[in-house]
Amino acid sequence: MSTLQDKSKNELIEEIESLKKDVRDLEKNKELEQINDLFVGREFRIKELKDKVKELEKGKNEKGKN
């Protein structure tokens, strides 16, 4: 009976360790998603600023022609 209990105990320990690893992986994924959101937001902002620069340059060039 002791061997059966030891086996069950070992299986539970392995399952707990597996669950702990899963939790760490989920936390890391969440962190990566947050970083990704920041980068995506940054890229959109860069695009907006580039478009604004082009718009201002176009306006400046048109004023220079008149």
C-alpha positions as CSV (number, residue, x, y, z in Angstrom):
1,M,0.0,0.0,0.0
2,S,2.9,2.3,0.7
3,T,4.2,2.0,-2.8
4,L,0.8,2.9,-4.2
5,Q,0.6,6.0,-1.9
6,D,4.2,7.0,-2.9
7,K,3.3,6.7,-6.6
8,S,0.2,8.8,-6.1
9,K,2.2,11.3,-4.1
10,N,4.8,11.5,-6.8
11,E,2.2,11.9,-9.5
12,L,0.6,14.8,-7.5
13,I,4.0,16.4,-7.1
14,E,4.7,16.1,-10.8
15,E,1.2,17.6,-11.6
16,I,1.8,20.5,-9.2
17,E,5.2,21.2,-10.8
18,S,3.6,21.1,-14.3
19,L,0.9,23.5,-13.2
20,K,3.5,25.8,-11.7
21,K,5.3,25.8,-15.0
22,D,2.0,26.5,-16.9
23,V,1.3,29.5,-14.6
24,R,4.8,30.9,-15.2
25,D,4.3,30.5,-19.0
26,L,1.0,32.3,-18.8
27,E,2.5,35.1,-16.8
28,K,5.3,35.4,-19.4
29,N,2.8,35.4,-22.2
30,K,0.8,38.2,-20.5
31,E,4.0,40.2,-20.1
32,L,4.9,39.6,-23.8
33,E,1.4,40.7,-24.9
34,Q,1.7,43.9,-22.9
35,I,5.1,44.6,-24.5
36,N,3.6,43.9,-27.9
37,D,0.7,46.3,-27.3
38,L,3.2,49.0,-26.4
39,F,5.2,48.4,-29.5
40,V,2.2,48.3,-31.7
41,G,1.0,51.6,-30.2
42,R,4.4,53.1,-30.7
43,E,4.4,52.0,-34.4
44,F,1.0,53.6,-34.9
45,R,2.2,56.8,-33.3
46,I,5.3,56.8,-35.5
47,K,3.1,56.4,-38.6
48,E,0.9,59.3,-37.5
49,L,3.9,61.5,-37.0
50,K,5.4,60.6,-40.4
51,D,2.1,61.4,-42.1
52,K,2.0,64.7,-40.2
53,V,5.6,65.6,-41.3
54,K,4.7,64.8,-45.0
55,E,1.6,66.9,-44.7
56,L,3.5,69.8,-43.3
57,E,6.3,69.5,-45.9
58,K,3.7,69.4,-48.6
59,G,2.1,72.5,-47.3
60,K,5.5,74.2,-47.0
61,N,6.3,73.3,-50.6
62,E,3.0,74.6,-51.9
63,K,3.5,77.9,-50.1
64,G,6.9,78.2,-51.6
65,K,5.5,77.8,-55.1
66,N,3.0,80.7,-54.7
